[in-house]
């Protein structure tokens, strides 16, 4: 899984990528959170070659076949993240 956040003064943008595996088809998720607005969440489903606006349907579905939910993408507290790089062992 790849997770990226971009922090702006009045917005947080998040990009999640779940790679294709035996359990998942491979998905892309985009989160747009602007100050004073409801979050926008989008998912690209490669099986259907289509983008779905999750924010109109609710955030309680899982991200593919994982234990995470759409709502887990949201950065509600705007935590300051310290970048960490991990090498493969």
Legacy VTK file of the C-alpha trace (Angstrom):
# vtk DataFile Version 3.0
C-alpha trace
ASCII
DATASET POLYDATA
POINTS 89 float
0.000 0.000 0.000
1.201 3.491 -0.839
-0.116 6.418 1.219
0.601 10.084 0.408
-0.755 13.231 2.030
-0.265 16.819 0.929
-0.986 19.480 3.539
-2.031 22.964 2.475
-3.170 25.851 4.664
-6.890 25.110 4.200
-6.869 21.603 2.723
-5.488 18.089 2.996
-5.139 15.889 -0.079
-4.635 12.147 0.314
-3.762 9.467 -2.211
-3.892 5.752 -1.401
-2.778 2.980 -3.741
-3.470 -0.669 -2.984
-1.468 -2.861 -5.319
-2.947 -5.780 -7.176
-2.613 -9.052 -5.288
-4.459 -12.321 -4.840
-6.999 -10.551 -2.619
-7.240 -7.173 -4.350
-7.706 -5.994 -7.911
-5.606 -2.906 -7.222
-7.344 0.314 -6.274
-6.621 4.048 -6.211
-8.286 6.294 -3.629
-8.308 10.092 -3.585
-9.302 12.180 -0.569
-9.917 15.936 -0.761
-10.588 17.729 2.513
-11.132 21.474 2.357
-11.679 23.583 5.440
-15.384 24.095 6.165
-16.521 21.555 3.539
-17.522 17.909 3.624
-14.699 15.580 2.538
-14.649 14.239 -0.994
-13.561 10.621 -1.526
-13.093 8.914 -4.875
-12.111 5.349 -5.741
-10.921 3.964 -9.066
-12.019 0.383 -9.621
-9.931 -1.278 -12.363
-12.480 -4.080 -12.830
-15.022 -1.554 -14.048
-12.565 1.048 -15.406
-14.618 3.594 -13.513
-14.296 6.187 -10.762
-16.869 6.212 -7.966
-17.655 9.178 -5.719
-17.685 7.506 -2.300
-18.636 10.696 -0.452
-22.154 10.441 -1.850
-22.524 6.838 -0.654
-20.979 6.796 2.820
-17.586 5.983 4.222
-18.289 2.622 5.864
-17.219 0.343 2.959
-13.822 -1.335 3.076
-10.862 -0.417 0.891
-10.891 -3.430 -1.379
-10.304 -6.629 0.554
-8.490 -4.986 3.484
-9.396 -4.301 7.127
-9.455 -0.514 6.438
-12.516 1.591 5.688
-12.972 4.651 3.480
-13.248 6.818 6.588
-9.712 5.717 7.548
-8.399 7.743 4.603
-9.547 11.002 6.195
-7.003 12.975 8.204
-9.384 14.422 10.774
-6.745 15.712 13.157
-4.184 16.908 10.582
-1.366 15.232 12.458
2.121 16.400 11.692
3.752 13.390 10.106
7.467 12.744 10.220
8.537 11.047 6.971
10.116 7.638 7.520
11.747 5.532 4.871
11.801 1.791 5.353
13.994 -0.475 3.298
13.028 -3.973 2.337
14.600 -6.619 4.505
LINES 1 90
89 0 1 2 3 4 5 6 7 8 9 10 11 12 13 14 15 16 17 18 19 20 21 22 23 24 25 26 27 28 29 30 31 32 33 34 35 36 37 38 39 40 41 42 43 44 45 46 47 48 49 50 51 52 53 54 55 56 57 58 59 60 61 62 63 64 65 66 67 68 69 70 71 72 73 74 75 76 77 78 79 80 81 82 83 84 85 86 87 88
